[in-house]
Amino acid sequence: MTITKKKEGDEITVFIEGALDINTAPELDKELEGELDDVNHVIFDMAKNDYTSSAGLRVLLKVFQVLDKKKGKMVLKNVNEVFYDVLKLSGFTSFLEVQKAEG
């Protein structure tokens, strides 16, 4: 997995490339450590994410909870159809803004 971050003011965009699974989720968690202190808006661009396991979902949920406590916002964008279905079935779409990939 490759993680690229782009920070602008109180917003950070995190680009996830590859699989976000039991082996790589701790890496994402560590990459975001301290980054959430001074941001109120986190965008995860999942255009090049090909798989996300429950371990990845836990990291995303953790980020959402941190932001929710300070009235921030989190968005998952460019989510493929399979991952969108997982998010919907697990209830994430009821509290999280999820934007499907086009095409």
N, C-alpha and C positions, 0 to 999 in steps of 0.2 A: 504494500500500500504506500502511496505517496500522498503527503499532506502539504498543501500550499496555502498560505494565509495572506490575505490582503486586508490591511487595517486602514480605515479612513474615519477619523474622529471617533465617535462612540459606536462605530459599526465595524464588524469584522466579517469577512467572507472566507469560508474554509472550503477549499476544493479537495474532495476525496477521490483519489484514483486507485482503483483496485478493490480488493475485498476488505470489508470492515467486519472482522470476525473475532473469535476468541483469542487469536494470536496478535491481531493488530489493534483491537479496541483499547488496550492499555496504552499503546503508543499515542492514540488520539487524545485520550484522557490526559496524558502527560503534556502533550503539545498545547493543550488548552489551559493547563494549570497557570493561574495568574493572569491569563489573557482576559478572563471574564470580569476582572475587578473593575476595569474602567470602560467597559462597553455595555450598551443597552440593547444592541441589535446584533444577532448572529444569523448569518445566512450560510447554510451548508449547500454547496453546489455539488450535486450527486451525478452530474452528467457522465462522469467516467467511473462511477462506482458500479461494479458488476455483481456484488453480493454483500448483503448485510445480515449478520446473525443476531441472535438475541443479545449477545455481548455488546454488539454495536448499538442496538436499541437502548441498552442500559446507559451507555455513554451519552447518547442523544437525549434521553430522559433526564439525566443528571444536569446537562446544560440547560434544558428547558426549565427545570426546577430552580436553578440559580437565577436565571433571568426573570422568572415569574415572581420571585420574592422581591425583586426590585422594579417590578412593572415593566420589564423589558420585553423584547419580542424575538422569537426564533422562527426561521423559515427554512424549509427543505425545498430546494428547487431542482428542476431537471431530473425528477424522480421517474425511473422507468416503471412500466406497467406492473411488473411482478412485485417490485418493492412497494409500490403504491398499495397493491392488494394486501400485502403483509401489514402495512401501516394501518389500513382500514380495518382489517380483521382484529388487530391488536388494540384498536381504539385510539391510536395516535391521531387520526384525522379529526377526532372530536375536540381536541384541544390545541392542535398544532396546525399552522398554515403549511400545506403541502401543495406544491405546484408540479404537475406532471410535465415530463419532457415532451416537447413537440415532435410530431412526426411519427 
